[in-house]
Amino acid sequence: MSLFSNILNIIIFIVIVTYIILYFTGKAKLIVFHPLIAIFIGVVITILMYTFFSPFVQNIPLSDYIQSHYLLKVSIVSLGIPIAVFIGGLVATLISQVNKASIGIFVGIFFALIISYLSIALFFYYNISYISIIFIFCLISAGIGGYTAKKLREYVIKKQVLNSKL
């Protein structure tokens, strides 16, 4: 990965975190999109976050035992996927017009399909158990991200209603 893409990913990550913090403190308005556009943005953010997290996870010093066993190494490298999908599902649900956790789950489905297709088409790596595990991790992580965004948005709305009554 080049230095430019790492800097770009760090900037995008900082902007996302800053916007979420400003929104929940009440200093920024929520930008909402149609659910399909929000899902697309969530998938793009998931891909960017995965490219951001994967070099850090790949550079974890591993023991010789793990280095010699391919499946253990692949599973450790795959730790960046749930983090990236959680962030993508959270952002997609947060910016969607519809406050449903299913928006985040759709992000997980599309990202899992992209990863599965790339692993089969480009790398000729067809291990159905690996693909199904990645698919399940993506669905669970994106669902948790979507549910978290739904509950956070409900909290902010309740807080705004209480402040308007005072």
N, C-alpha and C positions, 0 to 999 in steps of 0.2 A: 504494500500500500504506500502511496506517495504521501509526502508531507502535506500537500495541498488538501487531499481528501480527509486526512486526519484533522486538520485545522477546520475544514468545513463541517465535519461531523461534530466536533467539539462546539463550534458556534451554534449549530442547530440545536444541540442538546441544551446548551445554556439558554437559548431563546425559549425553548419549550418549557423548561423549568421556571424561568423568570415569568413567563406569561401565566403559568398555572398559579404561581405564588401571588402575582398581582391580582389575578381574578379572585382568588379566595380571600384576599385581604380587602377586596372591594375597590381596588384602585384601577381596575381594567374591566371593560365590558366584554361579555362573552361573544365571540364571533361564531355564528352558527351557519351550517351548511346543510344542504340536502343530504339525507343519509348515504346515498351512493357516492357522493363526492367526499363525505366524511370517511367512508370506508376506504376509498382510494387514497386519501391523504394518510389515513392510518397505516395502510400497507406500505406506502412510500416511507413514512417515518420508521416503520418497523425494519425495512430494508436498510435504511441509513443507520439506525441504532445497532442493527446486527453487524454491519461493517465497522461500527465504532467499537463495539464490545468484543468482537471476535479476536482482534490482535492481542488484547489484554489477556483474554482467557487462554489463547494459544501460547503465550509467553510465560505461563505459570511454570515454574521449575518442577518438572515431574521426576519421579524416581526412575531408575533403570527398569524396574519391574513394569511400571506403567508404559514406559517408552517401548518396551518389547511386545506388549500386548495391544494390538491395533484397536480392538473394541473398547478397551478402557480409555485409550487416548481419544477415540472418536466421541465417547460419551462425555469426557471432560471438556473437549472443545465445543460440544453442543450445549454447554451451560449458558452460552450467550444468547441462545434462542429464546428461552422463557423470559429473560429480562427484556429483550427487544420487543417481543410480542406483547408483554404486559404494558410497556410504554405506548406501543401502537394502539392497543385496544383502549387504553385510558384516554389517549388524545382523541381517537375517533369518536368515542362515546361522548366525550366532553364537548366537542365541536358540532355534534349532530343536532338537528332540530328535535329529534325524538330522543327522549331521555330513557333509553332502554339498553340494558347490558348486552342484548343480542347484537348490537352494532359492533361491539368489541369482539364477540365470538365470530362474526363474519370476517373481521380482520384476521383472526387466527386461522380460519378456514382457507382464505385466499393465500396467506403467507405459507401455510403448510402445503397447499397445492403447488405453489411456486417452488418451494424447496424440494418437494417430491419430484416434480418434473425435471428440475435441474439435475438432481442426483441420478435420475434414470437416463435422461437424454444426453447430458454433457459428460458425466463421469462414468456412465455405464455401470453404475453401482445400484444394483437391484436387490436389496435385502428388505423383504417385506416387513420383517420385525422392526428394523431400524426406522423405516418410513412410518409405520403405524405408531411407534413410540413418539417420534417427532410430531406427528399429527395430533396425538393426544396431549402432548406437552403444549403445543400451540393453542389448542382449544381451551385447556384449563387456564393457561396464563392469560390469554386474551379475555376469557370470561371473568377472571378475577380483576383484570384491569378495567373492563367495562362496568362491572358491579361497583368497583371502587369509585369510578367517575360518577356513576349514577347516584351513589350515596353522598359523595362530596357535593354534587350539584344540588341535591335536595337539602343538604345542610346549609349551603349558601343562600338558597331561596328562603328557607325558614329564618335565617339570620336577617335577611333583607326585609322580610315581612315584619319581624319583631322590631327592627330599627325604624321602620316607617310608622308603626303604631305609637312609638314613643314621642 
